[in-house]
Amino acid sequence: MPESGKVLLELGEQLLRRGENAKAEKVLRKAVRAFKSDGEMLAEAKLKLGVALYRNGKVKKSLRVFKEALNLCERIGYKSGVSRSYTGMGVAYTYLKRPLEEVLSYHQKALDVARGVGSLEDEARALNNMGVAYLTSGRLEDAFRVLQEAAEKARRSGVRDLEANVTANLAETTRQMGWLDYSARIRGDTVKVCEEMGNLRLAASQRLALALTLRELNRLEEAMEAAGKAREVFERVGDKRGVKAVESLLEEIKVEEKMCPSCGAVIAVKELDYCPLCDAPIKEEKRGRRLFGKGGHKGTRRR
């Protein structure tokens, strides 16, 4: 086993866990070249390269790499690799809008192989990707059922990045089902796992998603706090698109806030018709001041 290849593979895995996918792709390409004569390690490098390519938007290239990995894994009898190759192909086909039944057939093959060898990690991964296929197709009840099972398997496997992916998908599924409180709780758990892994970019994205759900729940102060923390991380990692998304959300929340016309306090609970600080009524405008407005005002709290 080439030592340099092993180091490259481990580095590529770490970069994927941290969400540094562009760097991971470069490193894993080198790992593939380093493992020319080592079947199982070459298969691992190809599988992880397929993930990096997919995350970097190179879906057709990722599909080709997953097919190469499948052929290699079947030839050398590497069952875990066979399972992950199948589900990687299913994920790519989901993105390429192939029919749901075709996509599910790949995930089912992956699941059957994983269960045959007793791999909780591979089983959770196949179930997670199957759940995403259902979610993408709008079959929310099926997605919820499968992702619940995936979450339980992922927790038992102890693979934290997989657990984060599953809970993020479960949070989105329950949000679309209208179970907003449940979704917010799951999303908060996902943020914690991402932070523990050191995947700051994913943690920020999940905080932004949490802020959107809290806004739907009219918990505006909590939404602003979550969005503010997401913005801090996006700025730290240089994600301009993420910063812009947060700023857009904060502007929308400002429009929804009410301001007490007497003391200037921001009221972030829509149902209140009085100021909890000075008891002044806030149903009507006073002295020509707006209760709602796109611009900033003295009472606005920025988190």
ABEGO torsion letter per residue (X at the ends): XBAAAAAAAAAAAAAAAAGBAAAAAAAAAAAAAAAAABAAAAAAAAAAAAAAAAAAGBAAAAAAAAAAAAAAAAAAGBAAAAAAAAAAAAAAAAAAGBBAAAAAAAAAAAAAAAAAAGBAAAAAAAAAAAAAAAAAAGBAAAAAAAAAAAAAAAAAAGBAAAAAAAAAAAAAAAAAAGBAAAAAAAAAAAAAAAAAAGBAAAAAAAAAAAAAAAAAAGBAAAAAAAAAAAAAAAAAAGBAAAAAAAAAAAAAAAAABBBBAAAGBBBABAABABBAAAGBBAABBBGGBBABBABBBAABBBX
